[in-house]
């Protein structure tokens, strides 16, 4: 978090964004709804992500593991960033960040598998299952689970 490279990262809007202040607020549970709104707005925009998005992933996982509060936002945010990372037009994962980033996704999937039975909230369950699928290489299934509600999937299957 003290690495000066954070000061030069870009977010989903392709402009400079340093997520450290928002992550610090999240770490202590300060104004979480506003922080999550900021992170969603800044780290992902219409399919675009940036290096700040990638740098935030290991920190989001550390915060989740430390606080242990099962919320859909962590899983959905990490799933979204990882799914968009490989899309054309988004920057490559920086070498200096790759190991921490990829390890964090696996760690969050393991934590999600452990914690999934602590919630009955459908959005949280879907986000956890989606991230687990992505971490295990099932990216299409992960995207369906993480980004579409049951009624939306039922409509896709023509089972309304």
Helices and strands as residue ranges (DSSP letters): G 4-8, H 20-28, H 32-43, H 51-67, H 72-85, H 95-115, G 116-118, H 122-135, H 139-147, H 150-156
